[in-house]
Amino acid sequence: MIEATVRVYGPLNDFLPPHRRQASWTRTVDGHPSVKDLIESLGVPHPEIDLVLANGASVTFDYVIQNGDRIAVFPRFAIFDIGTLTRVRPRPLEKIRFVADVHLGKLARHLRLAGLDTAYRDDADDAALAETADREKRILLTRDQGLLKRRTVAHGYFIRETHPHRQLVEVLRRFSPLDLQPFSRCLRCNDVLREVPKSAIDAALLPRTRQHYDRFEMCSGCGRVYWKGSHWTRLKHALAAAREEADRGAI
Ligand SMILES: [Zn+2]
């Protein structure tokens, strides 16, 4: 049995039981676990972590815990300019793209509305989600801490909020700055929209739509047609409100 003193910082405290938060405590462990195993046994998934210090020195997740170690664990964005210091941060993604778990269907729609490439299937199991994240270099968004602990998940984020609008604000804030291109993606299938001449879809339009609208876009994946009706105006306002809220709270 060996002992290590552990302290986690900032939003990583969300994963700890209330009496463990914002404090150092001594943990007794069997054998010599890796620092990754030690931290994840506390409930903190590795993709949420940006820096691990053992006795003041930056270590990798493979670091083997020694008796008497002092372990400090920092989240993303808690500290700045640590690019040369951290030994646990995965290679940054060239493009921010997401895959959302089965419980985040509404959030996925909101993200697509904002123009963010977001894979989502309501029947995707944990293995499929982890594989999509890994293969397509997507950030896995989930409310399942166990899913984030999978070894293959390099980029992931645990959604704290439960209401879809609050979740959207949370993601916009967490991954700021994001290149948003509202109304550029299909809400149903995530593919990109292309402008389509009215004449090409005229026969499929309801009389009132044909009468009031002249500009249309079509999903290049599923063929769904979009136009800027009252629904569009409502969504536009909801998105603008979320962006404003996210900017207000940005770190
Ligand atoms: Zn579509």
Residues whose N, C-alpha, C, O or C-beta is under 5 A from the ligand:
A	BS01	ZN	C186 R188 C189 N190 D191 C219 G221 C222 G223 R224
